[in-house]
Amino acid sequence: MIDFYLFKKYTPLLLLFVLVSCGETDWRENFKEKEKTPFGNYIIYNEGKTLFKNQKITLLKENVYDYLLFDNDAEDSTIVRNYICIKYNQYKHTDDGINELLNFVKKGNNVFLAFNHFKDTLKTRLDFTTNNLDENAITVSSLKKLKGNFYFNHPKIDSSAFHFDRNIRRNYFLQYDDRKTSVLGTIEVGGEKVPNFIKIHHGKGAFYLHTQPVAFTNYFLLNNKESYVENVFSYLPDGNILWDPFIKSSKYSDKKEDNTSIFKFFLAHPTLTWFLFVSLIGLLLFMLFNARRKQRPVPVIEPLKNSTVAFTQTIANLYLKEEDHKNLVDKKISYFLEKVRTNYLLDTSNLNTDFIEKLALKSGNELQRTKYLVNTIITLHKKQECSEEELVVFYKMIKNFFKK
């Protein structure tokens, strides 16, 4: 269980120490355990022994894959361990590392991950998707405007909102398997509470996933949000802690996902380097001497075809090429509403709660999924611009909706 007594006792001293030790405040999100800037992880990292009372804490000095590969406690089923990682994204988890974490949890351990972006490998293996409506908010000024209210679903935790006054992206879990997933916490998006903290059972253990790592940074821990962090970590079972500061890439993974390219591999070996140069020269000579055709080709006159589908495809490609994702989103919204009017004979002029309930009933979709779709339509319709990811996610939502 987490003990915040000492943390609260020394909060003024910590705040003074942080402010004095900084010159001009750096408001960029870095999530580094040695950073005393507002959005570093200095406090939660260094107060680990205070936060997790009577629990052994191991601060990893190597990649988690390398650590678990030579783990001496792996076969001891009596030792329960909790792996914790709080970062911007999951880029230092290789596919091998994710597989190792899955095996780690399957044996009865637990993993807590707080990321803005989860890797596709983990999403596929645990069967969940996310939706980040503020994907394009990357500057300090744009993030400062993003506020949010967090809630817990546990009956013994205060149901009132935890208000966070900046850097809160509308990032939430969109789809997940209800049979093995529990919603532990939510964020308010467009007037609806959507999941931002979930538990996914896997084998004998569980994954605890959070989409707002900024909630655990110095800024909010020094602004009376320590109780939120306490409640989040209270879900973790008692056990030894493996805290990952993400300081190193894996030495042993066969699937490293760094900036290494095939050209670097060729250039690292003299023989392959010569092969590459000779092949390129040969390709250039071939193009040079075969640029002009020896005989003009005889044109083939094709019969007239129905070009309606091709024309539609051309227009769609034109919008994609021009990156006019908002136009495509609006057309998909019009298509969806027209199909609802035709198939279910519903009035789409007012997308209120009554409309959502009738649509869910007539279409055979779950009420929660229908709410997500309609709220996404309302949010995207109000936006001036839309990203490609939002377009793709919205298209998949409509496609899955009409599968019922």
Buried (B, 14 or more C-beta within 10 A) or exposed (E): EBBBEEBEEEBEEBBEEBEEEEEEEBBBBBBBBEBBBBBBBBBBBBBBBBBBEEBEBBEBEBBBBBBBBEBEEBEEEEEBBBBBBBBBBBBBBBBBBBBBBBBBBEBBBBBBBBBBBBBEBBBEBBEBBBBBBBBEBEEEEEBEEBEBBBBBBEEEBEEEBBEBEBBBBBBBBBBBEEEBBBBBBBBBBBEBBBBBBBBBBBEEBBBBBBBBBBBBBBBBBBBEBBEBBBBBBEBBEEBBBBBBBBBEBBEBBEEBBEEEEEEEEBEEEEEEEEEBEEEEEEEEEEEEEEEEEEEEEEEEEEEEEEEEEEEEEEEEEEBEEEEBBBBBBBEBBEEBBEBBEEEEEBEBEEBEEEBBEBBBEEBEBEEBBBBBBBBBBBBBEEEEEBBEBBBEBBEEBBEEBEEE
